[in-house]
Amino acid sequence: MKIAVIGAGMMGSTIAWDLARSEDVEEVTVADISRERLSALKGRLGEKGTTMRIDASDGATLRRLLKTADVAVSALPHGAVHPVDVAAVESGARMVNTAFEDEQMALDGRATARGSVLIPGCGVAPGLSNILVAEGARSMDVAEEGHIYVGGLPQRPEPPLSYRLVFSVRGLIREYLTARVVRDGEVRSVDPFGEVQRVRFRKPIGELEGFFTDGLGSSIYSLRHLKELDERTLRYPGHADKIKFLLDAGFFSGDAVTVEGRAIKPVEVSEAVLQKVLTRGDPEDLTVMRVEVVGRRGRRKVKVTFELIDRYDKLNGVTSMGRTTGFTAAIVARMLGRGEIEGTGVLPPETALGAARVKRLLSELRSKGVIVSKRVGPA
């Protein structure tokens, strides 16, 4: 099959590399606006890979590219997602998007009418996290709760925030601004830092802190039968207090302030500063995720727990966040290209993949060294 990858950043480059080494992929075309990113990636793709410099906001050029591919993967940051989704829908394409935005769900009617497929928010979280919640719920007579704990962390944290960027700085700041959860079957907005929770993993990781983030993706629409559903992002202890200070002080505000006669948005300054500060240090990262699903089997209340701990790939120089996000998206894209995912329209990953496809996904992830464990016990 022929696959187009839109975006050659941290995630897109890993997706393209993984697809290029897959036996069932004939050709991978990577599109990005940056010549530097394309040039750095081209040598890693081998004979299967080609690159194309395009502006993703150029709908006509994008539609021509999409029409040449059997399936596409979008790996663009928030702010550039919607035009690509619209182009994919209008061109009748089949596309997996690593990012989730609520506007995607409204494209279902147009996508169905044109015979296109859009699988939104299909990375590690949202994406694999949603899929595991749905898989746990399927194993119960009545599923009641889903709780996601997930974070990308440096293996050797450095001050001041004990964090290093593993995706776009804009996406990072977006995590701190708002959060939605499901309570009593209803969607509610909550203060991200209103309930910071301590979460313990096995050594050497130890204790982390989790705060609410708006990372439920499409599951906030598709898994509404659950009474409770939430996601917490994990960081090393102390991170939440520092970010809350920046938030409360207005450093993430989009309202301009005047500095020496010039109007400046604080969030733009914060993006520039954090981009510099949070790219220092060792690139070796790790990804931790725990997904808990609570419900009933007969009269017993049970909890299914999935857990993932993944580390930087030193041999290939691939981040763990790239592995867990990129491999998930690439595997689902290949399933879509092979015709194994049925239907048209906007298909949330947690409903697009039934039990057999989830088993295949986890098996392929395991073959690439990304291992998800499972245990069942009393709630």
N, C-alpha and C positions, 0 to 999 in steps of 0.2 A: 504494500500500500504506500501511497505518497502522503506525507504529512507536512503541513505548514505550521511553524512555530512563530507566533507573533511576540516579539520581545526577546532580547538577548542579554538580559540582566542576570542577577543572581539565580533566579529560578529558571528562566527561559533557557539559559546556557546549559544547565543540568538536564532539563527535559530533552533538549535537542541532542545532547551527547548520549543520553540513555536510549533514545529512539534510534539513533544512528548505529548502535551496537545490537539492535534487535533484529532477529532473523526475518521476521515477517514485515519489516519495513524496507521498502525499496529505495525511497528517496526522502530526504528531510531538507526543506527549504526554511531558512531562518530569516525573518524580516525584522529590521530595527532601524531607527533613525541615526544611530551612532556608528560611524565607520570604524571607530576604535574598538567597540565591543564586537562588531562583526569580524574584524580582522583577528582579534584575539581568539575568537571561537572557531574560525574556519578550519584551522589545522587539527582541531580535536575531533572533527566530524568525519574525517576520512573521505573515501570516494563517494559515499552516499550523500554528503552534505553540500548544499549550496547556500549562498547568502544573498540577500537583497536589501538594499537601503531604501526604505520607504517611511513616510510619515503616517502613523496609524490613523491620524485624523483625515487623511486623504481617502475618502470612502470609495471612489472609483477604482483607484489603484489596488486598494485592499480587496475589493470584491473580485477583481481579476485574478489576484493571487489565490483567493479562497476557492474559486471555480476550478483551479488546476489541481487542487488537493482532494484526496478522499476524506480526510479529516483534518481538523486544525486544533491547535492548542494556543490559547491566549495566556500570556504570563506578564501582563502589564500591571503597573501600579495603579492604585485608586486615583481617579481623575482622568485616566485615559481608557478606562474599561468600556464605558457605555457605547461610544462610537463604533468600536470593534464588534460588540455584541449585535448592534443594529445592522452593520454590514454583513455579518455572518447570517443573520436571520433573513435579510433581504436577498442574499445570494443563494439561499437554499442550502447552506453549508451545514456540516455536522461539526460541532466545536465543543471542546472542553475548556473551561475558564478556571484558572486557579483562584481568582478573586470572586468574592460575592458582593453584589450590591442589590438593594431591594428593587431597583428598576428592572432587573433581569426578570423577575417573576411576572411583570406586566407584559413581557414580550411573548408570553405563551400563545396567545391567539394568533398573532402574526406568524410565529414560527410554525405552528400547526398548519396554517393555511398554505404556507410555502414549502411544507415538507421538510423543514430544517429541524435540527436538534441542537439545543444548547444545554450543556450540563454545567451549572454554575457552582462556584465555590468548591472546587475539587482539588484541594491540596492536602495538607496534613490536618489543618484546623482553620476554617471549616474544610470538610472533605472527609478524610479518614475518620475524624472524630464523629461526625454525623453518622457515617456508615456503621461504626461500631455501636453507637447508641441504638440504631435501628436493628442491628443484628442481635444485640442483647435483648431488646424488647420482643423480637420474634420468638425467643426461646422461652417466653413466659406465657402463662394463661392471661394474666393481666399485668401490663407494664404501667408503673406509676411515676417513676422519677428517672431523670437522666442528668448526670453531673460530669462535666468535662474539666480536667485540669491539664494544662498544656503550656509548655514554654521552650523557647530556644535560648540556650545559655552558653556563655563562654566557659570552657573547661578551667581556665585560670582567670578568674574575674579581676578586673582592675578598677580602682576608684576613678570617678566619684560615684558611678551608678552601678558598678559590678555587672555591666552589660556591654555587649558588642553587637552592632547591627548585623542581622542575617537576612534582612529584606529592606525595603525602602524606608527612609526616615519619615516620609509622609504617612505611610501605613502604620509606623510605630506610634506617632503622635495621635493618630486616629483612634488607636486602642485606648488611650487615656481619657478621651473626651466624653464618651457615652457608653452605656451598656443596657441591653435588654435581656430580661429573663422571663420565664413562664412560671407563674404562681397561680395555683387553683385553675389551671387551664387557660389563663389569660396572660397576654403579653404586657409586661410592665417595664417602664424605664426605672433604673436604679442608679444610685451614686456608685461609680466604679470602685471607689475606695471606702465605701460605707461598711463593708464587712470583709476586712482582710483576714484571711484564714491561713493558719500554718498547716503545711502538708509535708509529710515525711516520706522520703524514698530511701532505699537501701544505700549503704556506704559505697563509694565515697561521696555521693551527692548530699545525703543528709537532709536537713530541714530547709524547706523553701516557704515562700509566702505566695498566696494566691489572691488576686483581686478580680472582680467582675470585669469582663470585656464583652464587646458586642460581636462575638465570634460564632454565634450559632448558625449563621448562614441560612440556607434554605430550610433547615430543620425547624426554624421558628414558624414556618408555614406548614411543613409536612408532618411534624410530630406533635401536633397540638392535642392529641389524645392523652399525652402525658400531663399529669397534674403539676409536675415541677420539671424544669429544664433550664440549665444554666452552664456557662463556661467561665472558668477562672484562668487567667494567665499567670504563670509561675515565674517568679524571679527570686534571686537571693535576698535574704532578709535585709530590710532597710531601704530597699529600692522604692517601695510604695510611698513612704514618707517623703522622700526627696522629690519624687514626681508630683505628689500632691502639693508640695510647696510651690513648685514651678507653675502648676495649674492654678492654684489659688492666687498667686501673684500676677497672673495675667500673661505669662510668657507664651501660652498657646492660643492667645486671642487673635482673631482675625480682624478686629477693629483697629484701624490705623491710629498711631500716636504721632505727634509732631516732634521731630528731633532736628534741631538746628535748621528749621524751616522746611524740612522734608517729611512727608507722610510715610511712615514705615509700619508695616504690620508686624507685631511681635512674633507671631508664629513663623514668619518667614526668616526672621533673625534666628529664632530657636532651631529651625530646621538646618540652617547653615552651620550653626555652632555644634549642634548634636551630630551632624554628619561628620564633622571633623573629630570630635571627641570620641564618638562611638565607633570609629573605624581604626582606632589605635590598638596596638597590642596583638596578641597571638590570635590567628584566625581559627584555631581549633575549637569547635563548638560541640555541644551536645543537645539533643532534643529529648525532653521527657514528656510523657503523656499518660494520664490515667483516666479511664472512662468507666464510670460506675452506673449501672442500671439496676434499679430496685423495682420489684414487683412481686407477684404471687404465682406460685405453682401449686394448684390445689389450695389447701389451707395454709401452706407454708409461705412465709415472706422470705424472699431470697434476694441476693445481690450478685450480679455478674460483674466482674471487674476485668477490664482489659488494660494491659500496661505495655508501654514502649519506652525503651531507653536506647538511644542511638547516638553514635559518636562520629566525629569528623573522619573522613576517609583520607588518610595520609598518602596512600599510594597514588590516588588519582587527583588529590587536591580538591575534593568536593566537600562542601559543608554538609553537616548533618541536616540542617534545615532544607538545603537543596535536595538531599537524598529523600527525606521523608515527604516533602512537598512534590518535588519533581517526579520521583518514581511513581507516586500515586497517580498523578495526572497523566503520565506517559502510559501506564498500564491501562487506565480507563480509556484513554484515547485509542489505544490499539484494540481494545474490546469493541469500541464504537466503530472503528474502521473495519473490523471483521464481521460486523452485523450482529454481534452478540447482545447488544442492548436494543430492545425493541421500543417502538413508539416514536412519535415526533412531538415537537414543542419544547418547552422548558422542562427538563427532567432533573429534579434534584438527585444528587448522587446516592443518597440514602434510600430512595425509592427506585432509581434506575437499576441498582444492583440488588438482585435477589440473593437468597442464601448461597446458591451455587456460584454466582459471580463473586460474592464476598470471599468465599473459600478460595477461589482462583486468585483473587487479588492478594490475599494474605500469603498464599503460597508463593506467588511471584515476588512479593516484597521480601519474604524470607530468603529466597534464592539470591537476592541482591544484598543480603545481610541486614535488612530491616525487619526485626522480629517483634511480633505482637504476641504477648502471652495472655492467657485467659484463666481465670479461676472463678469458681462458684461456691458461695457459702451463704450462711444465714445473714439476713439484713440486720 
